[in-house]
Amino acid sequence: MEPTQHAGPHHCQLKWLRIPRSVTKAECRRGPGGLGANLAVEIVDLAPEGLRLVVTEALKVKDEVEVRISTFGMHKVVRRLAEVAWSEPLENGQHRVEIHFYKQLPYRELQQMIRP
């Protein structure tokens, strides 16, 4: 399986990007406490060290966020503290962001989240 490719102003900083399963969902909340509104609209790509999301509002580079990922068949929600690597506005007012986890996802959990 080939990694997904995205045209845009940013170099691909995440390696081994994969398309998530349709049942894989993410939440993204500002700050390390994970409190506040869920900003995530959809997962674009997923990798062991981070993910790309479409979010409802702008996030600044270096903003700290908490990401929660769940999918069918997983008994627990995976939580990761992370940092925004880049953000770009979309035409519809939403933003696409790349988020890097402080701690990578284990391979077994990642396999459950992505398309075969």
C-alpha positions in Angstrom: 0.0 0.0 0.0 1.4 3.4 -1.0 1.3 6.3 1.5 -1.3 9.0 0.6 0.0 12.1 -1.2 -1.2 15.6 -0.7 -0.4 18.6 -2.8 0.1 21.7 -0.7 2.6 24.1 0.7 3.9 21.7 3.4 6.4 18.9 3.1 5.1 15.6 4.4 6.5 15.6 7.9 4.7 12.4 8.9 6.0 9.1 7.5 3.9 6.1 6.7 0.7 8.0 6.3 -2.4 5.8 5.8 -6.1 6.4 5.2 -8.2 5.6 8.2 -11.1 3.2 8.2 -14.5 4.9 7.9 -15.4 3.7 11.4 -12.3 5.4 12.9 -13.2 8.6 14.6 -11.1 11.3 16.3 -11.7 14.1 18.7 -9.4 17.1 19.1 -9.5 19.4 22.1 -7.3 22.4 23.0 -4.9 22.0 25.8 -3.5 19.0 27.7 -6.6 18.6 29.9 -8.8 17.6 27.0 -11.6 19.9 28.1 -13.5 22.1 25.8 -15.2 21.6 22.5 -14.3 18.9 20.1 -12.8 20.6 17.0 -12.3 17.6 14.8 -14.5 17.1 11.7 -12.7 14.2 10.1 -9.4 12.3 10.0 -7.5 12.8 6.7 -4.5 10.6 7.3 -3.1 8.6 10.2 0.5 7.6 11.1 2.2 6.2 14.2 3.6 9.6 15.1 0.6 11.8 14.3 -2.4 12.5 12.1 -3.9 15.1 9.8 -7.4 16.4 10.6 -10.0 18.8 9.3 -11.0 21.0 12.3 -13.7 23.6 12.8 -11.4 26.5 13.7 -7.8 27.6 13.3 -5.1 26.1 15.5 -1.7 27.7 15.8 1.6 26.0 15.2 2.9 24.6 18.6 -0.6 24.6 20.1 -0.9 21.7 22.5 -4.0 19.5 22.0 -5.4 16.2 23.2 -6.5 13.8 20.6 -8.8 10.8 21.2 -9.1 8.1 18.6 -11.6 5.2 18.6 -12.7 2.6 16.1 -14.9 -0.4 15.9 -13.5 -3.4 17.7 -11.2 -1.4 20.1 -12.2 -1.7 23.7 -10.7 1.6 24.8 -10.3 5.1 23.3 -6.6 5.9 22.5 -5.6 9.3 24.0 -2.5 11.2 23.0 -1.2 14.6 23.9 0.1 16.3 20.8 1.4 19.5 19.2 0.2 21.2 16.0 2.9 21.1 13.3 1.0 23.2 10.7 -2.4 24.5 9.9 -3.9 25.8 6.6 -7.3 27.3 6.0 -9.8 25.6 3.6 -12.3 27.3 1.4 -15.2 26.4 3.6 -13.8 28.1 6.7 -12.5 24.9 8.3 -8.8 24.2 8.6 -6.6 21.2 7.8 -3.9 20.6 10.5 -1.1 18.2 11.0 -0.7 17.1 14.6 2.4 15.2 16.0 1.9 12.9 19.0 4.3 13.2 22.0 4.1 9.3 22.2 3.7 7.2 19.1 0.8 4.9 18.5 1.6 1.2 18.9 1.6 -0.7 15.6 -1.2 -3.1 16.7 -3.6 -0.2 17.6 -2.7 1.6 14.4 -3.5 -1.5 12.3 -7.0 -1.5 13.7 -7.5 2.1 12.8 -6.4 2.1 9.1 -7.7 0.5 5.9 -6.0 -2.8 5.0 
